[in-house]
Amino acid sequence: MIHEDKNEPQCSELTRRNFLQLVALGSAAAMTGPTFASAGPKPAPLAARAKVKPFDLDEATIAEFQAGMKSGRYSSLSLVKKYLARIEQIDKHGPAINAVIEINPDVIAIARALDEERKAKGPRGALHGIPVLIKDNIGTHDRMTTTAGSLALAGSIPPCDSFVAQRLREAGAVILGKTNLSEWANFRSTHSTSGWSGRGGLTRNPYALDRNPSGSSSGSAVAVAANLCAVAVGTETDGSIVSPSSTNGIVGIKPTLGLISRAGIVPIAHSQDTAGPMARTVTDAAILLGALTGVDPRDDATNASEGKSHPDYTKFLDPKGLRAARIGVARNFFGFHERVDQLMEAAIEEMQKLGAIMVDPADIPTKGKFGGSEFEVLLYEFKADLNAYLASLGSDAPMRSMKELIEFNEQNREREMPHFGQEIFLKAQAKGPLTDKAYLDALEKNRRLARDEGIDAVMNQHQLDAIITPTAGPAWMTDLVNGDHETGGSSGPAAVAGYPSITVPAGEVSGLPVGISFFGRAYSEPTLLKLAFAFEQATKARKPPPFLWTAQS
C-alpha cells in the first residue's frame, strides 16, 4: 500500500519501475563463451574504435577489491578516485557514453571515513568501501537530487533515504553517484528513445556508440559494462533491468516483487515495480542482492519476504548447479532473430553437457494475452503512485501532482519534449481511482494469466526448476526521430507475475551482446542464481565493450 500524508512529509512506501515498452521489450544481442561460436564477423579494426586508454580496474570484482583493500594495494578512497577519473575520461569526454547523471559531492569524505573505519574495526562486509552507482529514480537524502531524469524535479531532495540507499550505506558501500535513465523510467511516451532524459541527455551503448543501450536502467547498465563502478542498482517494472543488462553484456537480477523495498523510489506501478542488482558477474550481483533485501515497514509488499530472503546469496552459487536441474525451454519466445536463436541453441546444448535435463518445449501458454491489461494496470497505478510520491516530498517539492508535471512539460516543450511527447502521462491522468472495476478486473487478469495459468502452470506441468528464454534481441540503432525499434524480448511474464528473473551474457551478434534469462516461481532466487552461475562459469561469455563507433555488419 502507498501511505500518503499531504500535511506532514514522511518517508512513505513508494514503488518504482523501469518498464521499456509494453509489448515487446528488447535490446541486446548474444554472447560468446569458450564452447560457443560468435554469431558475427571478426572484430572491427582499431581505427573503427573510439580511443579509450586501458584502465587498471577493468573487469575487477568485489572480491578482488576487498582483497586489495586488505593487502593495502587499494583503499576505498583510491578506488573512488580511479572511478571518478575514468568517468571524466570516457563518460564525459572521449566516447562520451553519458551514463552518469550526477556525482555524489560527498563521495571523497565518505570513502575516507570508511577507510578509517576499516582500520579501526575491520570491514562491515563484502560491500565495505565498494563504489556503487544507483539510478536517478532512487531517492537519497543528501546533496544529490532525485529527478527520474526530468527537469520538472530539478533540485528535488527527498525527506529521507530510500530503503535501497539506506541498505547500501549500512553495508558500507560508497554511493558514487547516480545514473541516467529513460526519463520517468520510459513511461512518458509510446514513441520514446530509451536512454534519453530531459535532464541527462542520451546514454550511448559502449559496444557500438550508435546503438541504443535499452532501458530504462540505461545508465546503470552502461556504467557497469564500461567499468565506471563496481556494481550498480537499477529498477524494473517490465524489462528495465534485464533488457539493458542483456544489451550491455552484464548480469541483471529482477527480483521477486517485495524482496527489495520500493520506499523512496520514484514509482510507476506498485504491482510490478522493483529495484535490482546489475553487475559484471553473477557473484557480484548475488552479493549486492543480499545487501538490498529486508522487511521495510514503509513497503507492505516486503512483509511476504520475511523468512524467504537471504543476507548472503553467494552461498547458493555452485559451478555444478545445472546438474540434474530441470530446465524448461519457452520456445514461443524464440524466432524474432535467427542469430539469437543460434546462440540459444548453443546455450541449450551447453546446459545439457553440464547435466541439465532440458524440457523442450515448455511454452508459456498465456504469452501475449495480457499486454493490454498490463498497460491498463500500469496507467491506473502510475497516476496513484506518482501522486503519492510527489505528496511525500513535502511542501518544498517542485511538483505536487501528475497534472502539474503535464503542465510543466507543455510549458518546457523545447527542453522536455524535443523528440517525443507525453501520451502515457495524459492517458494515466485520465484514469480514475484504484477502486475502479476496470482496474481491479485488469489486475486480476494479469495475476491469473501470468502466474496461475502462466509460469506456475508450466512449471507444475513439467516439474521445472526454471524456464529459459532469450532476454532480448541485439541493440538497435538509436533513432531520436522514430523512437525505439527493438526486435523482441521475454521480460513480460516474470514482470507481470512479480516473479524473479536473471539475465546472463550468452554471446554476441555482430559484436553486440545478448543475454539468456532464467526465471521461475516467487522467491526462487537461490535456484536461479545457482543455475545462472553454473552457466556463466562454463561459458565465460561476457566480453568488455570495444567502444566501436558503429556496429560490425
N, C-alpha and C positions, 0 to 999 in steps of 0.2 A: 504494500500500500504506500501511497505518497502522503506524507504528513505535511500539511501546509498550515502556516500561521502567518497571516498577512500583517499582523500587528507587531510581531516580535520575530526577527530573523533567527532561524536556528539551523543547525546542520542536519537537515532533514533528508530522508531517503529519496534518492533520485535514480533514474536509470540513464543509460546512455547507449548509443549504438553506432554502428558503423556500417550501415547497410548500403551496398553498392547500388544495385538496382533490383527491382522486384523479381523479375522473371528469371533471367539468366545472368549470373554473376560470374564474370570471368576475368582472367588476366594472367596468364603466366604461360609457361611452356613446359618443357620437360627436363629431366635431369639425367646425368650420366654417371655410372659408377664403374668399378673395375670389371664387373661382369656384364656391363651394358655397352652397346654401341651408340655413339652420339647420332641423333636423328637430324644431322645437318652437316654442312660443309666444314672445312678446316677453318681454324681461327683466322680472323682478318689480319692483314699486315699491320705492323706497328703504326704506320702512317695514318691508318684509319681510326686510331685511338686518341683520346684526349691525353695530354701529358700529365700523368699522375705519378709522383715520386713514391718509391717504396715506403712503407710505414711499418715500424717495428712492432706495432700491436695488431697487425693484420691477422685475423682468424684466431686471436688469443681467446682462451676460455676463462671462465670464472675460476676454475681450479688452478690454472696457470697463474692468474693474477694473485690468488691467495698464496700460492707457493712463493711467488716473487715478493710479496709483501712480508712474508715470514722470513725469507732469507735476507731481506734488505735490498734486493735488486729494485723493487718498486716501493712506492708509498702511494696512498690514496691521492695525495697531492700531485705526485709525479704523473700518475695516470690521468688525472683531471687535466693537467696542463698539456699533456700529449694530445688528448682528445680535443681540447679547445683549439690547439694549433692545427690539428687535422681538419676540424670543422671550418676554420678560417681558410685553409688551403684549398679544399675541394668542394665544400658545401657553399661557401660564399664567393669563392673565386675558382679559377681553373674550370673544370667541367660544370661547376655551379649547380650541383644536384638539388640544392634548396630543400633539404629535408628538415632542417631545424628552424623553427619559427622564433624561438626566444631562448637565450642563455640565462641560467639562474645567476643573478648578480652576486649571490652569497656563496657560490659554489667553492671558491678558494677557501674561505673561512670554514665551511662545513668539512671539507676534506682535511684541513689541518687539525680540526678538533677530533675527527675520527682517528687520525694517526696518533694523536696524543692519547686517546682512549685506548687504542690498541696496545700502546707501550705500557700503559698503567694497568690495564685489566685483561688484555687479550681481546681477540675478536668476538663480536656478538654471535657470528655465524657466517655462513657462506657468502652473504652479500655485504659483509662489513667492508666499507671503503670502495665498493664497486660502483662505477659511474653508470647511471641508468637514465635513459630518456623516456619521457611519457608524452602521450598525445595531448594536444591542446584543448581537449574537452574534459580532461581530468583535473579537478579542482585542487589548487594549492593555496593555502593561506600564508603567503609570504610576499616577496616583492615581484613575483611573476604574476602575469594575468592569465585568466582562463576565458577564452573567447570562442571556442569551436570554429576558429578561422574567420569569424565575422567581424567586420568593422563596427557593427552595432554594439558589440560587447567590449570594445576597446577600453582598457583600463579597469575592467571588472576583476575584483579580487573577492572571492567567496569569504564568508564569515569564518569558515574553518576548513581544515584539510578534508579532502575526500578520504574515504576509507583506504583506497589504494595508496595515496600519498602517505597517509599515516602509517600504514604497514611497512612501506618502504623505509621510512625514517626509523621506525622501531627496529628494523632488521639491520640498520647501519648503512644502508645504501646511500649513495650520493645522487640526488636528483640533479643531473647535469643541466637540464633544460627541458623544453617542450618541442614537440614535432608538429610540422604542418600536416594538414589533413584535407580531405574533400570537405569543403565548408558544410557545417551542420551535419557532418557525417554522411554527406551525399544524400540528404533528404530535403532538398530545396527545389530541385527541378528534375524532370524526366529526361532532359537533354544536357545534363551536366557533364563536365570533364573531370574525371577522378584525379585527385592530387592537386586540384586548384582551390584556393580560397581567396576571398577578397583581401584578407589581412596578409596572408603568406605568399600569394602568387602560386606559381606552378612548380611542383616537385617533379624531378626527372628520374627515369629509370637508369640505374648505373650500368646495366648490361648493354643498353643501347639508348643513348640520350634522347633520341627522337621517339622513343616508345613510352607508353604510359606505365606508371608504377602500380596502377589499380588503387583501390581504396575501399573504405575511406581512411584506413590507417596507413596512408601512403608514406608519410614522413617517418613513422616508426619502422616500417619495413625497409625503406631505403637506408635509413641510418644504420640499422643492424647489418644489412647486406654490405654496405660500403665501409664498415668498421669505424663508425663515428661514436660508438658506445659499446659497452659490453653486451647489454641486453636492453630491450625496450618494452613498454606496455602499450598495447593498442586496445581498441574497443570494437565490438561487433554487434550488429542487430541481425544482419544476414550477409555473411561473406566478407565483412570488413576487416577481419583479421586473416582468415585463411586465404582469401584471394590475393591480397598484396603480398602475403608471405610466399605463396606459390610463384607469383610473378617475379619476385626478387630473390628467389633461391634460398629461403630460410625456413625455419621451423616456426609454426604458429599454432597456438592452442586456443580454441574457442571452448571454454569450459561449460560444465553444466550450469544452467540458469540458477543463480543464487549461491554458487560455490564461492564467488567473489562479490562482495558488496558493491552496489552501484551508487551508494550515497556520495553525493558531491560530484557526480559526473553529469555533464550536460546530456539530457536524455533524448531518445527517440520514442522507445516503447518498452514499458516495464515487463511485458510478456516475453520479450526476446533479448533485451539489452544485456551485455556483459562485457567486462574488461578481460584481458588475457595476455599471456606472455608471448613475446616474439624474440627469437634467438637464432644463433647460427648452428646450434647443436640441440639435440633432444635433452641432453643432460642439463644444459644451462636453462632451457625452457622449464624443465622439471624443478630446478632449484627456485626459479622465480615464482612458479605456480605455488609452491609450498609457502612462500613468504606472503602471498596475497590472500590466502584463504582465511576464513574465520567467520563466526557469527557476529552480526552487527545489528544492534537494536534500531539503527536508522534504516535498515532494509529488511523488511519482514521475510523476503524470499530466502534470506540466509538461514532462517530458523531450521529449514528442512535439511541443511547440510551438517547439522550437529551430529557428530559421531560418524560422518561419512567423508569428511575432509581429512587431509593429512598435512602436517607441517613439513614433512620431507617425502617428496615423491621420487627421489633418486633411488630409494630402496627397492622400487619396483622395476628398475632398469635391468634387463637381462639380455645379453647378446644371443642367448639361445631361446629367447622369448617366443619365437614363432613355431617352435617345435610342438606339434600336435594341436596347434591352435586351429580352430575352425573359422575360416575367413570367407565371407560371402562377397561375391563379385556382382555389384549392381550394374549390369551391362546396359540398362536403359539410360545410364548417364554417359555412355560411350558414344562414338560416332560423330562428334562435332568437329573432329580434326584427325585426319588419318595418322599423322606422325605422333600425335599424343596417344592414340590407340596403340601404336607400335611400342611406345615406352611402357604403357600399361601391361602389354603382353609380356614384355621383358621382366617387369616387376612381378607379375604373377608367376612366371617361371622361376624367378629367384626365390620367391617365398616357398614354392614347392620344394626346391632344393634344400631349403632350410627347415623342412619338416612340416610346413603348414598344410592343412587339409583345405584345399580350395573348393568351395561350393559355388559352382559356376554353371548357370547364372543364379543370382539371388536378387532379383529385381525388386525394387520398391514399387508396389502396385499403385500407390497413390501419387506417384510423380506427376507434376503438372496439374493436379486437381485442386490445389489450394492457393494458387498465386493471387487470385482475386480477393479471396477472404483474408489473406495475409496483408495485402495492401490496405484493405478496409480497416483492419485492426490497428495497423501502424498509424493511419491517419487519425483515428479517434484518440489513440494513446499519445501521439505526438503533441496534439493540442493540450490535452490534460496535463501530461507530464512536464512539458516545457513551461507552461504557465505556472505550475507548481514550483519548478526550479527557479524561475525568474523571481517569484514571490519570496523564495527562501533567501535571496541575496540581500533583502532588506531595503531600506529607504534610499540607500546610495546606489542602487542598481541602475545602470544606464538604460535598461529596458525593463518593462514590467509585464509585458504580455506579448503573445504572438501577434496580436493586432498591431502593436507598436513596432514590432520587427518588420512586418509587411510595409508599414508606412515609411520606416527608415530606408528600406531597400528601394522603394519608389523614389524617395527624395534624394537618394545617393546612387541612382541607377548607373551612372558612368563608372563608379568605382566598384559597386557591388554586383551589378548585373551587365557587365560588358559583353559577356559570352552566352549567358543563359539566364532564364528568368526564375520565377518562384511559384510555378504552378502547384507544386506539392504543398507549399505553405498555404496557398489560397484554398485548396481542397480540404486541408486539415482544419483551417479556421472555420469552414462552413459546417463542420461536424458538431453534433450535439454532445451531451454528457455520456459518461460511461455506463449509464443505466439504459441507454437506447437499446431496443431489441435488435436492431441491425448489428450493433457492435457485439452484443452477447452471443448472437447466433453465429457470427463470423469467428469469434474466439473459440466457441465450442467446436465448430467445424475444423478449425486449424488443429486443435489438440487431438481430435479424433483421427483425422487423416494423417497427421504427421507422426503421432505416437501409436495409438491402438491399432489402426489399420495400416500403418506405415512401417516405421522402424521396428517396433515391438513385434508386429505380426511376422515380418520376415525373419527376425532373429529367433522367435519362438518356433516357427515352422522348420527352420534348418539347424536349430541349436547352435547359433553362431556366437563367437566371441567378439566379432567386429565385422563391419562392412567396409569395403574399399571402393573408391571411385577416383577418377582423375579430378583434381581440385578445380582446375580451370584450364583455359587454353593459353597459348603464347601471348605475350604482351602485344597489344595493338598500337598502331601509330597514334600519338596524341593529336587530337583534332579539336581545336577550340571552336571551330565553326559548327561542326555537326555533332560534337559530343562523343561519348564513349561508343565503341562498337566491338565489345567483347564477343568471343565466339561461343563460349559455353562455360558451365560451372555446375557444382553439385552441393553448394552450401545450404540450400533451402530446407531439406528435411530435418537436419540436425538443428538448424537455427529456429525453425518454427516449433519443433518439439521441445526446445530448450535442453537438448542433449549435447554431450561433448563431441568435439571433432578435432583431430590433429592432422596437420599437413606437414609432410616431409619432402625435401627435394627428391625428384625421381629421375631427372635427366634434363636434356636440353633439346630444343628445336631451333635450329639456326642460331645457336648461341644464346637463346632466351630460355630461362629456367621454367620448369613445370613441376608441380607437386602432385603427390598422391595423398588422398585423405583416408584416414582411419576413423570411423565413427561408430557409436553404439549407444547403449542404454544410459540413463541418468546415472551419474557418479561412477561411470566405468573408466575414469581417467587412469587408474592404476593399470588396468588391462591394456588400454590404448597406448599408454606410454611404453609398456613392455614390448608390444608389437612394433611400434614405430621405432624404438631404439634398436631392436634386432635388425629391422630393415635398414636403418641408417648405417649401422656398423658393418653390415655385409656389403652395402653398395657404395658408401662414401661418395654420394653423387653431387654434393654441393661443390660448386666452383666459385671462387671470388669473382666479383664483377670486373670486366676488362675496360669499362668506360669507352665503349665504341661510340663513334659519332652517329652511326646508323647500324641497324641490324644486318647480319650477313644474309645474303639472298640464297 
